[in-house]
Amino acid sequence: MYTDRSSNGLEQETQEAVVVAMSGGVDSSAAAGLLVRSGSRVVGATLLMGIGGAEGDPQGAAGRARAVASHLGIEHRAIDCAAAFRKGVLAPAWSEYDRGRTPSPCVVCNDRIKFRTLAALADEIGAFRIATGHYARVEPDSAGHGVALLRGVDPEKDQSYFLHALAEEHLGRALFPLGGLTKPEVRALARDMGLPNAEDAESQDACFADGGDGFAESLRRSFGASSRTGAIVGPDGRELGRHEGVHRFTVGQRKGLGVAARGRAYVCRIDGTAGRVVLSDDLADLESDGLEASDFRWIGGPDPVGPFRCEAQIRYRHRAAAATAEILGGGLLRVRFDERVRAVAPGQAVVLYREDRVLGGGWIDRSLRDGDV
């Protein structure tokens, strides 16, 4: 049994079996290597999403992961998740784009596909623990409510934002061997282990390749959908031009707007129903006093009663902003920022923190300005 939990959630000197996700990249490979070093019996699993190379392709995800597994002397399995990925992640992502919203498919994939698949394989082989190469940490909750999800110690690589929606049962089984390490330390470990991909370049969302036309447009073509076309207007409603689909825009965007502007202009609002994209050259039009979100889930223990202080992160690379939040019931959340925040995009996740701890997260429905209830 596990008795000595380190800061990165990795146990020492155990023979317990662990299923680890292996994408073929250096991070997941180093995570597998650390688990082997800890004495665990490791089974590597590559989830085939229908992209990134066929199972037999030595340069594809499964081929590269298999080479690492062979080097480490562990079992490797490739699992076909393409149909589930298309239905559970890509289809909802397109639906969001088509509504003029900006999805966060990595959050959805972790919850609906990756951790469920790893847990199913672990159950099949009689293992309890599942692991990934995410830069995040888990620790026992001090109040006795399962486990706490924490930021990774490397602020440039922290990926806790993408894990807030995990089911409690999966979070309680999770190990994140890289959570207490920085990227340079992981790269050095990979070299020390002699991993064949130790010098490989950083992968960038390989699961969501766009073929050069943008992820949203690639989804539209894949699903054979029509574009929700309409007008591009200024903040006063004056038409500036026409666009080929609201899916091509996101709040805060300033490039590829398709209209000539005298100065720098930004997308400040998208009306998916009317197909209207609103531009402004005034950054104040991008700012919000707060937001409302739905499907909010508090991690660990009962929901708090009344307003509470926190830091709210509205996208992966956003620096969390000091705020006051309140859970309204039915999974609804209202957040008020201490200072205005730019580019709050409906469809993205908002994740609440208290220092390094993840309090919970939900899906942004609308931004709030002065006078909004």
Summary of the structure (lengths in Angstrom):
residues: 373
radius of gyration: 21.7
end to end distance: 51.2
largest distance: 67.7
contacts: 1225
relative contact order: 0.13
helix: 27%
strand: 30%
